């Protein structure tokens, strides 16, 4: 059973930056896909960025050039560097993981493709 724990959320002003982290434990897959999703109140959960075990990445159009997904395999840690934040980025951010499949990490990514989820970390951006 994969266990994911996110951290790094917080409150910032427009234009600010945050770095989210997700530590994975009990992960036994040699090939995998990991992703960040977010969900704002009243909205559906949407994909933000994804990465596979070979380091290939994909991003939602609304974060391209602002967010960067990365992984530290030695530390079993997934990260999301978020720059130039704006109030529309306010949401609960979730880390997700799944054993790799043929389409991973091509866009779009969908919540139902991932079986393992963290508890989420809140990001709030004020204007």
Number of C-alpha atoms within 10 A of each C-alpha: 8 16 16 24 19 23 19 16 18 15 14 18 14 17 14 14 18 18 16 22 22 26 18 20 14 10 15 10 12 8 12 18 24 26 31 27 21 22 18 16 9 6 9 10 17 18 21 25 28 29 23 23 18 9 12 14 20 21 23 15 10 11 16 12 11 12 20 19 24 20 19 10 10 6 10 14 17 25 21 23 15 19 17 15 23 17 15 13 20 20 21 18 28 26 30 28 25 20 19 17 12 6 10 23 23 15 16 15 22 12 16 6 14 17 11 16 21 20 14 22 20 19 21 18 19 15 10
